[in-house]
Each structure stands twice: as C-alpha cells, then as structure tokens.
Amino acid sequence: MASVATKFRPLFDRVLVKKLEALKQSKGGIMLPENASKKILEGTVVAVGPGGRNPEGSFVPVDLKVGDRVLLPEYGGTKIQLDEDDTYTIYKESDLLAKIE
C-alpha cells in the first residue's frame, strides 16, 4: 500500500481509501458465499490531499492522515484501480462518516 500512496496524491480535500474485505471464511472454517457476507463500510486511508477552501476563502487542511481507519458511506465515492490486485475509492473528506480510533 505504501507504494500506491507515493505514486498517487489526491487533490484538494479528497481522500484515497482501501476498503476492508468481507470475510470469505467463517471462524469455523466454512467458506461463505458472496451474498451471505455483509457489506463492509470500513476502510483505511492510503493517501490524502492537502486540503480545500471554505466559503470565506481560508485554507482548511484535511483532518485525516495515512493509516487512519474510517467509517464509509454506503454509497458514493469513485472507484479506481491503481495496481493489478487492489481497488481503491476516492471520497471527499466531508463524505466520510467517522474516524475510528
């Protein structure tokens, strides 16, 4: 993930997030079908933009940093694929619901 963050930097108040993957196997070892796994609305921040401007024109830096865990909205964001294996999503910072500590 670190190599992706060095190659890709979002603009303004955008945040690049790697969503957590749903469990593919139960604790007992049973393989779960895709439709049985619940939707994961949590992710890890991979890259952040410098910040944006408020209506008065003052610069407002992004409150998140790389490595933060965040709660994601059910819909929204722009999916992108930066390498062969992983898919990432870009959100505006204001679209994210919470920072998980």
C-alpha positions as CSV (number, residue, x, y, z in Angstrom):
1,M,0.0,0.0,0.0
2,A,2.8,2.4,0.7
3,S,4.0,2.4,-2.9
4,V,0.5,3.4,-4.0
5,A,0.5,6.4,-1.7
6,T,3.8,7.6,-3.1
7,K,2.6,7.4,-6.7
8,F,-0.9,8.8,-6.2
9,R,-1.9,12.0,-4.3
10,P,-5.5,13.2,-4.3
11,L,-6.3,16.9,-4.9
12,F,-7.9,19.3,-2.5
13,D,-9.9,17.6,0.3
14,R,-10.0,14.2,-1.4
15,V,-9.0,11.0,0.5
16,L,-8.0,7.7,-1.1
17,V,-9.3,4.7,0.9
18,K,-8.7,1.0,0.7
19,K,-11.9,-0.8,1.8
20,L,-11.6,-3.7,4.2
21,E,-12.6,-7.0,2.6
22,A,-15.5,-9.1,3.7
23,L,-14.8,-12.4,5.4
24,K,-14.7,-15.3,2.9
25,Q,-14.5,-17.9,5.6
26,S,-16.3,-18.3,8.9
27,K,-14.4,-18.8,12.2
28,G,-15.2,-22.5,12.0
29,G,-13.6,-22.7,8.5
30,I,-16.8,-22.8,6.4
31,M,-16.5,-20.9,3.1
32,L,-19.1,-18.1,2.8
33,P,-20.8,-17.2,-0.4
34,E,-20.5,-13.6,-1.5
35,N,-24.2,-12.8,-0.9
36,A,-24.0,-14.1,2.7
37,S,-21.2,-11.7,3.7
38,K,-22.4,-8.4,5.0
39,K,-21.3,-5.2,3.4
40,I,-18.1,-3.7,4.8
41,L,-18.4,0.0,5.5
42,E,-14.9,0.5,6.9
43,G,-11.6,1.3,5.3
44,T,-8.0,2.5,5.7
45,V,-6.8,5.9,4.4
46,V,-4.0,5.3,1.9
47,A,-3.4,8.9,0.7
48,V,-4.8,12.4,1.4
49,G,-4.9,15.7,-0.4
50,P,-3.5,18.9,1.1
51,G,-6.9,20.4,1.9
52,G,-9.5,22.8,0.5
53,R,-11.0,26.2,0.9
54,N,-14.0,27.2,3.0
55,P,-16.7,29.6,1.7
56,E,-14.7,32.6,3.1
57,G,-11.6,31.5,1.1
58,S,-9.5,30.4,4.0
59,F,-7.4,27.2,3.6
60,V,-8.7,24.2,5.6
61,P,-6.3,21.2,5.9
62,V,-7.5,17.6,5.8
63,D,-8.1,16.2,9.3
64,L,-7.2,12.6,8.3
65,K,-3.8,11.1,7.8
66,V,-2.4,8.0,6.1
67,G,-3.2,4.9,8.2
68,D,-6.4,6.2,9.8
69,R,-9.4,3.9,9.9
70,V,-12.6,5.5,8.7
71,L,-16.4,4.7,8.5
72,L,-17.6,4.9,4.9
73,P,-21.0,5.9,3.5
74,E,-23.0,3.0,1.9
75,Y,-23.0,4.7,-1.5
76,G,-20.7,7.2,-3.1
77,G,-17.0,7.7,-3.9
78,T,-15.2,7.0,-7.1
79,K,-13.6,3.5,-7.5
80,I,-10.2,3.4,-9.2
81,Q,-7.7,0.6,-9.8
82,L,-4.1,1.7,-9.3
83,D,-2.4,-1.7,-9.4
84,E,-3.4,-5.2,-10.7
85,D,-4.8,-6.6,-7.4
86,D,-6.3,-3.8,-5.4
87,T,-9.2,-1.4,-5.9
88,Y,-9.4,1.9,-4.1
89,T,-12.1,4.5,-3.6
90,I,-11.7,8.3,-3.6
91,Y,-14.0,10.3,-1.3
92,K,-14.3,13.9,-0.3
93,E,-13.4,14.3,3.3
94,S,-16.8,15.6,4.1
95,D,-18.4,12.5,2.7
96,L,-16.7,10.2,5.2
97,L,-18.8,9.5,8.3
98,A,-16.3,9.0,11.1
99,K,-12.7,8.3,12.1
100,I,-12.4,5.1,14.0
101,E,-9.8,5.2,16.9
